[in-house]
Amino acid sequence: MSLINEHFLLLSNNYLFSEIAKRVNAFKADNPHRKVISLGIGDVTRPLPEASIEAMTRAVREMADTRTFRGYGPEHGYDFLIEAVIRNDYLPRGVKLSPAEVFVSDGAKSDCGNIGDILSTENSIGVTDPVYPVYIDSNVMCGRAGTPTADGWSNVIYMPCTAENAFKPQIPNRHIDLLYLCYPNNPMGVVLSKEELKQWVDYALANDSIILFDAAYEAYIQDPAIPHSIYEIPGAKKCAIEFRSFSKTAGFTGVRCGYTIVPEELTAATKSGERISLNRLWNRRQCTKFNGTSYITQRGAEAIYTPEGKAQVKQTISYYMDNARLMREGFAKLGIEAHGGENAPYIWLKTPQGLSSWQFFDKLLTTANIVTTPGVGFGPSGEGYVRLTAFGRKEDCREAMERMCSVG
Ligand SMILES: *Cc1c(COP(=O)(O)O)cnc(C)c1O
């Protein structure tokens, strides 16, 4: 008899997005002439930077010629991309990395999900509530999350993010082994200052914890004082792994490219107390289970660091952040409490009149024909909020705000 990994049976179906689709489709069927606008899009919509298109086109031509054809590349990525990452994303912020610390991948979701391969399933994990679901579900799949209880998973410590703490988790007063932090945050759109991030690094160093830092949205930071990388904080190389992605930065959600930093200084213990390099383990893991991101894709990613590429990326980010500004101004006028959207493409909207997330979702859908994402779908502390994204078209964003103003 072949047996399954029964941890998978503990996972519930992805209720949130299927329920949204169900309600939106039902509304559209009953109201075929209404134009529904989605402010819930979780994907980018602007095309790739022209610099990437050109670089990828050239790379395809190279593949067409025996003299320049490339087969398997290095598992951890081509030097040209790794060096561009170090030179452009880290050195200007005072962070020195060696090429061996950068692992190019097919995106941050896979790496966030796979990193658990090199860490014991006995570790406890800490997540914010609300949270990006991948952090929890990937731990459920390997058994690290424990068993489901009325208060969530038995081995997961939930750190509530509410209006009282300005949607930023309190430093835990107990030991947690692995901490997932995502800043700029999805879904709440908030960021951490250097001082706030330093408290987490200090906690991790004092507790021998590891921070799994998801910086997928760093390119959206507008305030020059906000850290883009956790390694801007002294000591972070001893306690943090950082995940980055070209998805939200440069429209690579369909192309697939990201990278993960595993510092050489970072270690974790065996049961007998011996310290082992996580860089070594991750390298071994990737060389066995991953065969590299395509050459064409990596040339496309490298191109965002050219002067033209940088300008094009900046323009796209400004487009989205302009949407965010439009929405924030609209809510200010309407007197609806809105958070985020200043250094992130997400706005965390307080439901008015004490409505639940789903009640407000239904109200916006039926009165203004606008689709949002109920905050409660990201965790219990998201109740009473909806998430809006800035990834839509400017015209749609403007029209959505006009409709909201006219329905009140
Ligand atoms: C979109 C997103 C990512 C990036 O995922 P990719 O696999 O690189 O496309 C990572 N983390 C969060 C929180 C995200 O929202």
The ligand as a Tripos MOL2 file, in Angstrom:
@<TRIPOS>MOLECULE
LIG
   15    15     1     0     0
SMALL
NO_CHARGES

@<TRIPOS>ATOM
      1 C1          3.5350   38.2950   -4.8760 C.3       1 LIG1
      2 C2          4.2300   37.8960   -3.6230 C.ar      1 LIG1
      3 C3          5.4470   37.2220   -3.6740 C.ar      1 LIG1
      4 C4          6.1520   36.9630   -4.9690 C.3       1 LIG1
      5 O1          5.8870   35.7380   -5.4780 O.3       1 LIG1
      6 P1          6.6180   35.2290   -6.7920 P.3       1 LIG1
      7 O2          6.5960   33.7430   -6.6050 O.co2     1 LIG1
      8 O3          8.0050   35.7620   -6.8060 O.co2     1 LIG1
      9 O4          5.8160   35.6820   -7.9690 O.co2     1 LIG1
     10 C5          6.0740   36.8870   -2.4840 C.ar      1 LIG1
     11 N1          5.5400   37.2140   -1.3040 N.ar      1 LIG1
     12 C6          4.3900   37.8970   -1.2280 C.ar      1 LIG1
     13 C7          3.8740   38.2940    0.1140 C.3       1 LIG1
     14 C8          3.6930   38.2420   -2.3810 C.ar      1 LIG1
     15 O5          2.5360   38.9090   -2.2760 O.3       1 LIG1
@<TRIPOS>BOND
     1     1     2 1
     2     2     3 ar
     3     2    14 ar
     4     3     4 1
     5     3    10 ar
     6     4     5 1
     7     5     6 1
     8     6     7 2
     9     6     8 1
    10     6     9 1
    11    10    11 ar
    12    11    12 ar
    13    12    13 1
    14    12    14 ar
    15    14    15 1
@<TRIPOS>SUBSTRUCTURE
     1 LIG1         1 GROUP 0 **** ****
